[in-house]
Amino acid sequence: MARPIAARRHDEILKRIAATGIVSVEELAKAFGVSRETIRRDLKALAERGRLDVVHGGAARREVVEAAFDQRSHENAEGKAAIGRAAADLVEDGMVVLLDSGTTTLEVARALMRKRNLTVCTNGLANAQLLCRVAGTRVHVLGGEIDATEEAAVGLDVIAALDRFRLDVAFVGAGGLSLTGEITDYGRAAAEQRSRMLAVASRAYILVDRTKFGRLTPIRIVEAERAAALILDREPPKTIAEALARRGLQTIIAA
């Protein structure tokens, strides 16, 4: 009898982690009416099968390869739109704005359409295509090799192009936000590119929607703590909020 019960519990744990990105031992023990040690054994078994990663106090969704741009555009669309509006509220007419690629920064681009006389630098093809149609907005595409999954230019040419611009504000994406407050990405090239974006702007903000909470991607964005704030679509779990505070990272919660 124990095995079928454990299997059903494992299935439910995976459903919860797919929905939220992270789960804690304490909340799972309460939900299933079992001991913390039983939950720890469950998480260890699932980790050994490659279904999740065990972290301090719980477990997180394992991510190896980022989903394609089109697939991600349908995930948490409402939350990303809220982040886009909050980001645009930080932009004044006439500014020079750096927009990273990604589905959340595309929502920033949509919200920026109401602004006037902007100069926008972006490596995202969708951002450029949208904003080049706005009268009075000047768009510079940061050149480089196009990544088909990201639908954006990536690599050394993008990094080199950043130094040619005086940037008032930057909005930068991320692959994940760990339980220890680390801002991470899927690959070294992307992480280095985003680090440079954070370093060159007068003010920079990192955009993280709730699907990234607890997501474990392998490469740290080393300049993340330069950011003026993280813009989130909801309050992060307590563990993450405390970790961000220890790192001196402020948060803006989009309405």
C-alpha positions as CSV (number, residue, x, y, z in Angstrom):
1,M,0.0,0.0,0.0
2,A,2.9,2.4,0.8
3,R,4.2,2.4,-2.8
4,P,1.0,3.6,-4.6
5,I,0.5,6.2,-1.9
6,A,4.1,7.5,-2.3
7,A,3.6,7.5,-6.1
8,R,0.5,9.6,-5.9
9,R,2.3,12.0,-3.5
10,H,5.2,12.2,-6.0
11,D,2.8,13.1,-8.8
12,E,1.3,15.8,-6.7
13,I,4.7,17.2,-5.7
14,L,5.6,17.5,-9.4
15,K,2.3,19.2,-10.2
16,R,2.9,21.8,-7.5
17,I,6.5,22.4,-8.5
18,A,5.5,22.8,-12.2
19,A,2.9,25.4,-11.1
20,T,5.0,27.4,-8.7
21,G,8.7,26.7,-9.5
22,I,9.5,25.9,-5.8
23,V,8.1,23.9,-2.9
24,S,9.1,23.7,0.7
25,V,9.4,20.7,2.9
26,E,7.3,22.3,5.5
27,E,4.4,23.1,3.3
28,L,4.4,19.7,1.7
29,A,4.5,17.9,5.0
30,K,1.4,19.9,6.1
31,A,-0.4,19.3,2.8
32,F,0.1,15.5,2.8
33,G,-0.1,15.0,6.6
34,V,3.3,13.2,6.7
35,S,6.6,13.9,8.4
36,R,9.3,16.2,7.1
37,E,11.6,13.3,6.8
38,T,9.1,11.5,4.5
39,I,9.0,14.5,2.3
40,R,12.8,14.8,2.2
41,R,12.9,11.1,1.1
42,D,10.3,11.9,-1.6
43,L,12.3,14.9,-2.9
44,K,15.5,12.9,-2.9
45,A,13.9,10.1,-4.9
46,L,12.5,12.6,-7.5
47,A,15.9,14.3,-7.7
48,E,17.6,11.0,-8.4
49,R,15.1,10.6,-11.3
50,G,16.1,14.0,-12.7
51,R,12.6,15.5,-12.0
52,L,13.7,18.3,-9.7
53,D,16.6,19.8,-7.7
54,V,16.8,19.6,-4.0
55,V,17.6,23.0,-2.4
56,H,17.8,24.2,1.2
57,G,14.4,23.8,2.8
58,G,12.7,22.2,-0.3
59,A,13.0,21.7,-4.0
60,A,13.0,23.6,-7.2
61,R,12.1,23.0,-10.8
62,R,15.0,21.8,-12.9
63,E,15.6,23.7,-16.1
64,V,18.3,22.8,-18.7
65,V,17.2,24.5,-21.9
66,E,15.0,27.5,-22.3
67,A,11.8,27.1,-24.1
68,A,11.3,28.8,-27.5
69,F,10.2,32.5,-27.6
70,D,6.7,31.7,-29.0
71,Q,6.0,29.1,-26.3
72,R,7.2,31.4,-23.5
73,S,5.0,34.2,-24.8
74,H,1.9,32.4,-23.6
75,E,3.2,31.7,-20.1
76,N,1.9,34.1,-17.4
77,A,1.0,36.7,-20.0
78,E,-1.0,38.8,-17.5
79,G,1.9,39.0,-15.1
80,K,4.4,39.9,-17.8
81,A,2.1,42.7,-19.0
82,A,1.9,44.1,-15.5
83,I,5.7,44.1,-15.4
84,G,5.8,45.9,-18.7
85,R,3.5,48.7,-17.5
86,A,5.5,49.1,-14.3
87,A,8.8,49.3,-16.3
88,A,7.3,51.9,-18.7
89,D,6.3,54.1,-15.8
90,L,10.0,54.5,-15.0
91,V,10.7,55.9,-18.5
92,E,10.4,59.6,-19.3
93,D,9.8,61.1,-22.8
94,G,13.1,61.6,-24.7
95,M,15.1,59.0,-22.8
96,V,17.6,56.5,-24.3
97,V,16.3,53.0,-23.4
98,L,18.0,49.6,-23.6
99,L,15.6,46.7,-24.0
100,D,16.9,43.2,-23.7
101,S,15.3,40.4,-25.7
102,G,12.6,38.2,-24.2
103,T,8.8,37.9,-23.8
104,T,8.7,40.1,-20.7
105,T,10.7,42.9,-22.3
106,L,8.4,42.7,-25.3
107,E,5.6,43.7,-22.9
108,V,7.8,46.7,-21.9
109,A,8.1,47.6,-25.6
110,R,4.3,47.5,-25.9
111,A,3.9,49.8,-22.9
112,L,6.5,52.2,-24.3
113,M,4.4,52.8,-27.4
114,R,2.7,55.6,-25.5
115,K,5.9,57.5,-24.8
116,R,7.3,60.2,-27.0
117,N,10.7,60.8,-28.7
118,L,12.4,57.7,-27.3
119,T,15.6,56.2,-28.6
120,V,15.5,52.5,-28.1
121,C,18.5,50.1,-28.3
122,T,17.5,46.4,-28.4
123,N,18.8,43.0,-29.5
124,G,15.2,41.7,-29.6
125,L,13.7,41.4,-33.1
126,A,10.2,41.6,-31.9
127,N,10.9,44.7,-29.8
128,A,12.5,46.4,-32.8
129,Q,9.7,45.5,-35.2
130,L,7.1,46.8,-32.8
131,L,8.7,50.1,-31.9
132,C,10.0,51.1,-35.3
133,R,6.4,51.7,-36.2
134,V,5.9,54.4,-33.5
135,A,6.2,57.9,-34.8
136,G,9.1,59.8,-33.2
137,T,10.8,56.7,-31.8
138,R,14.3,55.9,-33.0
139,V,15.3,52.3,-32.9
140,H,18.8,50.9,-33.0
141,V,19.2,47.1,-33.4
142,L,22.2,45.7,-31.6
143,G,23.7,43.4,-34.3
144,G,25.1,39.9,-34.0
145,E,24.2,36.4,-34.7
146,I,20.5,35.6,-34.4
147,D,19.5,33.0,-31.9
148,A,16.4,31.3,-33.3
149,T,15.1,30.2,-29.9
150,E,15.4,33.7,-28.5
151,E,14.6,35.5,-31.8
152,A,17.3,38.0,-30.9
153,A,20.9,38.9,-31.6
154,V,23.4,37.4,-29.2
155,G,27.1,37.3,-28.6
156,L,30.3,39.5,-28.8
157,D,28.9,41.9,-31.4
158,V,26.0,42.8,-29.2
159,I,28.3,43.4,-26.2
160,A,30.6,45.6,-28.3
161,A,27.7,47.6,-29.6
162,L,26.5,48.5,-26.1
163,D,29.6,50.7,-25.5
164,R,28.5,53.1,-28.3
165,F,25.4,54.3,-26.6
166,R,24.7,56.6,-23.6
167,L,21.9,54.7,-21.9
168,D,19.5,56.3,-19.4
169,V,17.7,53.1,-18.4
170,A,18.0,49.4,-19.2
171,F,15.4,46.6,-18.7
172,V,17.1,43.2,-18.6
173,G,15.7,39.7,-18.5
174,A,16.9,36.6,-16.6
175,G,16.6,32.9,-16.7
176,G,15.9,32.2,-13.1
177,L,15.8,33.6,-9.5
178,S,17.1,31.1,-7.0
179,L,16.0,30.5,-3.4
180,T,19.3,32.2,-2.4
181,G,18.6,35.3,-4.4
182,E,20.9,34.6,-7.3
183,I,19.9,35.9,-10.7
184,T,20.9,33.3,-13.3
185,D,20.7,32.4,-16.9
186,Y,20.9,29.3,-19.2
187,G,24.2,29.9,-20.8
188,R,27.5,31.8,-20.3
189,A,27.1,34.0,-23.4
190,A,23.6,35.2,-22.4
191,A,24.7,35.8,-18.8
192,E,27.7,37.8,-19.9
193,Q,25.6,39.8,-22.3
194,R,23.1,40.7,-19.6
195,S,25.8,41.5,-17.1
196,R,27.2,44.0,-19.6
197,M,23.7,45.5,-20.1
198,L,23.4,46.1,-16.4
199,A,26.8,47.7,-16.2
200,V,26.5,50.2,-19.0
201,A,23.2,51.9,-18.2
202,S,22.7,54.8,-15.7
203,R,19.9,52.8,-14.2
204,A,19.1,49.2,-14.8
205,Y,16.2,46.9,-13.8
206,I,15.9,43.2,-13.9
207,L,12.5,41.8,-15.0
208,V,11.5,38.5,-13.3
209,D,8.0,37.1,-13.6
210,R,6.7,34.5,-11.1
211,T,7.5,31.6,-13.3
212,K,11.2,32.3,-12.7
213,F,10.9,32.1,-8.9
214,G,13.0,29.2,-7.7
215,R,14.0,28.2,-11.2
216,L,17.5,26.8,-11.3
217,T,19.5,27.8,-14.3
218,P,23.3,27.2,-14.2
219,I,25.1,30.5,-14.9
220,R,25.2,33.5,-12.6
221,I,24.6,37.0,-14.0
222,V,27.5,38.5,-12.1
223,E,26.5,42.2,-12.4
224,A,23.0,41.5,-11.1
225,E,23.6,43.4,-7.8
226,R,24.2,46.6,-9.9
227,A,20.5,46.7,-10.7
228,A,18.4,49.5,-9.1
229,A,15.7,47.0,-8.5
230,L,14.0,43.8,-9.7
231,I,10.5,44.3,-11.2
232,L,8.3,41.4,-10.3
233,D,4.6,40.6,-10.9
234,R,4.0,39.4,-7.4
235,E,5.7,39.2,-4.0
236,P,8.3,36.4,-4.0
237,P,8.3,33.6,-1.5
238,K,9.6,34.6,1.9
239,T,12.9,32.7,1.4
240,I,13.6,34.5,-1.8
241,A,12.6,37.9,-0.4
242,E,14.9,37.5,2.5
243,A,17.8,36.4,0.3
244,L,17.3,39.4,-2.0
245,A,17.3,41.8,1.0
246,R,20.6,40.3,2.2
247,R,22.1,41.0,-1.2
248,G,20.8,44.6,-1.1
249,L,18.5,44.1,-4.1
250,Q,15.3,46.1,-4.0
251,T,12.0,44.9,-5.6
252,I,9.2,46.7,-7.3
253,I,5.9,44.7,-7.4
254,A,3.9,45.5,-10.5
255,A,0.2,46.3,-10.0
